[in-house]
Amino acid sequence: MTLSPKPASTRSSAPAPIRAADPRRRAALDLVKVDTALRREGGSLFTALGGGTPEFRPGEHFPPGEVWDAETHAQYFYHAHPEGQRAGGEHGHFHLFLGQRGMPAGMTPLVLPEMGLPPPVQRTELGDPGTHRSPRDRGVFCHLIGLSIDAHGRPIALFTTNRWVTGETWYRAEDVVHLIDRFDFAVATATLLDRWLAAVLRVLKPAIVDLVLARDVAIMDWRRRRSRQHHVFDDRRLEIVSQAPVNFAAELETLLADMA
């Protein structure tokens, strides 16, 4: 992945007190249950991705066929870039999406002269990887966040991407942050991996909100300074728009501090 020209600023304010009903705390507790269940079954995050011990060929999506919840319209997949194109310490990463039918009624895409909607034809001559061209939800979906994972299955970083990377429909950051809590799965059919991802998203929600807001600032800055010959959403010079490392163990420790 091409690195962002501008990493997002780190949060400097003191964390708010954690209450028992805090959704992030509940998510942390669910993560403990999911991890326990995975270990009990002799598995891991990676075996959950492939239904066994998958061979992660660069670019191949896992789980096979990707994941789409017909009730909530949450969507995701995991893949790995070739070793020379990975961020430091990364094994691979998840792309997390929400389809149009999972969004609030009346939510509309951002419209610029470049247009927020993806081009109808994949531009293979420009090397468009077609990362996520799902026909579900009439092909209209929002990329919520990218989640980098290390070789041990631990979250190590978050990132946002330019529109061309996934072919998403572009929604304003102020709208995207309200979609984070809609990334969930029907209880009757949710797998351990589904529950793991939904919980991680909630644990890391403050950092995700920061990155999504930083994404739009960076996009508009890039558009103003560099996009005279290129539409900003199709500009291959800009791939990763905002990014930040995460200390996931520290986040969990804070949320579960009084549980020992």
N, C-alpha and C positions, 0 to 999 in steps of 0.2 A: 504494500500500500504506500502511496505517496504521502509523506507527512504534511501536516498542516503548517502553513506559514505562521499561524498564530495559535499557540495553545491557549486554552481558556484560563482565566485567572483563577487562583485558588480561593476557597472560601475563607474569609478572615474573621467573621463574627463568631462569638462563642455559641456552642450548640445549645438548643433549647432543652429544658428538662424533659426526660422521657417518662411518659405516663403509661399505666398498665394498658390503656385502651389504644395506645398509639399504633396505627396500622403498620408502621415499620417494625415495631416490637413484635406484633403478631406474626409478621412475615419472617422475622428472625427465628421465632419459635417453630414455625412451620418448616423452615430450613433444617433445623435440628432433627425434626421428625423424618424429613425426606432423606437426609444423609444417613440416619439410622436405618431406614428401610433399605436403602441402596446397599449398605454394608451387610445387612442381614441376608440379602439376596446374593452376596458375594460379588456385587457389581460396583460400578463407578459411573461418573458422568459420561465417560466415553463409551462404556458398554451400553448405557441407556440410549445413546445416540444411534448406535448401529445394531442394537439387538444382539450383541455379542462382542467380539473384539474387532471392530472395523479397521480396514486399511484406509487411512485418510489420504486419498489421492488428491493433489492440489486441484481446487476448483469444484470438486464433487460435493454435492449438497447432502447433508445428513440432518435428521433421519431421511432415509430414501423417500422421495416424493414430497419432502418438506412437510410441515405441519400447518393445518388450517382448522380452526374450530368453527363449525357451522352455526353455532349458537352465538358466540361472542365476536367472531371474525378476527380473533387474534391469529397471527401467522408468524412463523419463524423458520430459520434453518441455520445450520452450522457449516462452515467450510474453512479450508486452510489455503493460503496462497503458497506459491513456491517459497522455499526457505529464504532465498535472497530478497524476497519482497515482504517479509513479515516484520512487524514491529519487534523491538527487543523483548525477549522472553516469551513471545507469543507462540502458542501451538496453532491456534486458529481463532475464529470469532463467530459469534452469533449475530445475525441481523434480525431485528424484531420489528414487526409491522402490525398495523391495524387496518383492516379493510373498511371500505366506505360504509357498509351496513352496520358496522359496530360503532360508528361515530354519531354524535348528537345530531338531531334533525336540524337542517339549516346551516350546517358548517360548510363553508365554501373555500375553495383553493385561493391562494394568492395569485393575483393577475398583474403581471408586469408586461411591458412591451415584448419581453422574451416569452411570456406566458408561463404559468406555473404548471400547466398540464404536460405530461410527457409526450414526445413525438410519437405519432401513430406507427411509424416504421422504424425498426431497430437499425441503427446506423453501423452495420458491421464493417464498412470500409474504414471507419474511424477507430476500430478496435473496441466498440461497445461490447462489454462482456455479457450484457443481458442478465445481470445477476439475479433479478427477480422480476419476471414478466408474467405474473400470475393472472390467469383468466378469471379467477374468482373475484367477487365483488365488482364485476364488470371491468376488471383491470385497474380499479381506482383504489389505491392504498397509500398509507403514510408510513414512512420509515421512522420509527420512534427513536432507536438508538442502536449502536453497534457495541457489542460486549466482547472484549478480548479475554481469552482464557489461556492459562499456562499449561505446561505438560502434565501438571498434577490435577487439572480440572478446576483451578481456582481463578476467579475473576481478577484481572490485573489492570484493566483500563477500560475506559468508555470513549466512544467517538461518534461524531455525526458525519454524514457524507453529503456531497453535492448530488443534485437530482439525477445526473446521468449515470451515477454508479449503480443505482437500483431501479431506475425507471419509475420512481414514485411520482405521485401527484404532490405538489408542494403546498403545504399549509403553513400559515403563520405560526411562529414559535409560541405565541400566546394561546393558540388553539391546541398545538401539539402537546403542551404540558398538561392539558386537561384530558388527554387521551391515555396518559400513562396508567391511570388506575383502571382503565377499560381493558387493558391487556390481561386477560384472565381466561379461564377454561371451564367448560361445563363440568360440574362436580362428578357427574355419572361417568364421564369418559376421560377425565384428566389423568395423564400418566405421571409418574414420579418426575420425569423430566419437565413436563408442563408446569407442575407445581414448583419445581426448583427455579425455573426461569421467572415465573410470576413473582415469587418471593424475592429473588435477587433484585428484580426491577423495583420493588417497593423499598427494600433496604437501601438501595442506592438512589432513590428518587431525588433528594436534594441536589446531588451532583449531576444527575441527568437534567434536571430543570436548568441548572446553570449552563450546561453545555448546549442545550437547545436554544436558550436565549442568546448565547455567544455565537451560535451558528448563524442566526439571522443578521447579527451585527457584522460578522465577518463577510457574509455574502454581499451585503449592501456596500461594504467598504471595497470589496474586490470589484464589484460592478462599477462603482464610481471611478476606480483608479486603473482598471485593466481591461475592461470588457468592450472597448471600442470596436474591436474586430470579432469578438466572440460573445454570444449570449452567455450570461453568467452561469445558467443552469446546465449548459452543454460544454463549458470550458474545461477541457481535459487537464489543464494546468492545475485545477483546483479539485482535488479528490476528497481528502479528509479536511473538513471545514473547522471542526473544533475537537479537542481531545484532552484527556486528563487521566493520569494514573489513579488507581484506587487501592487503598489498603483495606481489603475486604475483611480480614481477620480483626482489624481494629474496629471497624464498623460494627461487627457482630459482638465484639467484646463490650462495646459501649451500650449496645441495645440490651444485652443480657447480663449487665454488670451485677444486678442484685439477685440473680437466679441461682447462684452457687449455694 
